[in-house]
Each structure stands twice: as structure tokens, then as C-alpha cells.
Amino acid sequence: MWFDIIKLHPSSDYGEDSRPKDKTDEGVAYTKHPESTGKTAIIFMPHYMKSLKKNKKSKQIITTEIENTLKKLVSGSGNYFWFYLDSNVADFSFGMIQIIRGKDRRIPRTEIKLKQLLDEDKNPYENAILFTHSNTGEYRKSRRKGQYQYPSNAEKITINFNGIKKGHKKRGGNVIRKDFTPLNEMEEWIQVFVNSVYEMQRKLDGAPSKAKNWFAITNIMQMISYKGKGAEHKDIMKLFREIVEIIETKYKNGKELKEELDKIIQRRKGELYQ
């Protein structure tokens, strides 16, 4: 199961933090305050921490050396990073990190902005390093098994293992096609896709000609919801493609709308895990 993988735990320097409440997950984050005003906080987000309660494989604790490696990322321009959860060359399990720069940025999977998090002196955080997600090396689902590929839109950092493990493939391609398979839970992909479509509602609904198309789209999204967690991947993907086809062929500017949907999905996918 996904919660059985080796994890990197917060140390005793991290305190329980109920402020960055996840939209869907129970539990709390663990935060290490910035060492000085205007610096960077490190936060183990609830979605990451949720699995630690059932984790029996590892008690690896974050170290000062790892923290210093992460803090160097803040001065760069990258936002999404990943790292291996252990040094075993046969284990492709990896964790995801997101860098939040600037007090007005929203913290992913929450309703709050970074400036709403205050340090012990009541000063807002300037930046934050977030442990957001983790993936098992292998999955077994609906009599299918395979290996989770590492993310193409995130940069590898050296924690536990230097370089890419032999045989570990990179995820790539158009997210609306086959790129949905590597996510840990199908329901999470459904959340990303459906919320992305609803974000575009103002452009897809309105005039009578648009309203007819929007009605067809929402009907399909209801079908996706009815299928639930036990749905076959191929069935969900077929419905996804039907929605994309409506957007691309039934609207005058369908090609532009489809490209916009692609970008929204990429952004939401990054906010959810990456």
C-alpha cells in the first residue's frame, strides 16, 4: 500500500501545526519556523504526514544536512523537486517537494496564503519548503502492476541517492492522454481533471450554444463521479477524452480552450503533489 513506503520524518525541531489544513485530508502539518525573520520555513504537509501513522518500514529523520540542501533551492528559480526515499537501487519510491516564494502565494491543497503563517515573533513567513507528496516504487491495481515513473516537470535533488536509479523511467507526454496513470490514486486524478474543467466554466458556459455543450460536459462529469473509486482506469480515461473532444470540436476556439485546459491541469497537478 502507498502508506507503507519508507518515509522521511520530521525531527523534534518540528512542531505540530494545524494552520495549513488540507482541503481533503485529516491530520496536521509539522513545521520548523524560520531561523530568523524573513527566512524560510520547512513544512511537512498533512497529505505527506497522513501516511506516517501506518508506516512501519523506516524512522529516517530529516537532518541539518538535508535541510541545508533544501534551503539552497529557495534562491533558485525551480518550484518542484523530487528525491528518492532510500538508497536501495531496486526501490523507486520518491518524495515530492514544492518551494513557495513570496508571502502572497497560496499554499497548495489549502485555503490560506503564506503570509497568514506567522513565526514566533508574529512575522509572516517569506518562503516555505513543503514536503507535499510521496509515491511508492510499484503499484498493484485491478490485477495490473507496474512502476511509478519519476515526474518530468520536477527537478531531481540528491537525498539518499545520487542520480537516477537504473531502469527508473521518466514520465512524459500530454497529460490528457496517458499521463494520468502514474498518480498514486485514481480519485486524485479525477479531482485534478474535474476541478480544472470547472475552473474554465465561465469560458465554457453562458450563451445558448455554449450552454448546450456545458450541459453535455457536466453530464459526463457526473458519470465520472458515479463510477466511484472502483472504476477501471480505461473507463475513466474514455470519459476524460469525451470531455476534451467536446471542448476541442464544439467550441469555435476549441483548440485554444484545450491548450488552456492542459495548462490548468499541469498547474493543479503541481499543487496537488507533483
Secondary structure, DSSP 8 states (H G I E B T S, - for coil): -GGGS---B--TT-EEE-SS--SS--S-EEEE--SSTTSEEEEE-HHHHGGGGG--S---B--HHHHHHHHHHHTSS--EEEEESS--TT---EEEEEEEESTT-B-TTSS-BGGG-B-TTS-B-SEEEEEEEEE-SEEEETTEEEE--B-TTSEE--SSSSS--TT--B--S-TTTTTTTTSS-HHHHHHHHHHHHHHTHHHHSSSHHHHHHHHHHHHHHHHHHHH-TT--HHHHHHHHHHHHHHHHHHSTTHHHHHHHHHHHHHHHHHHHT-
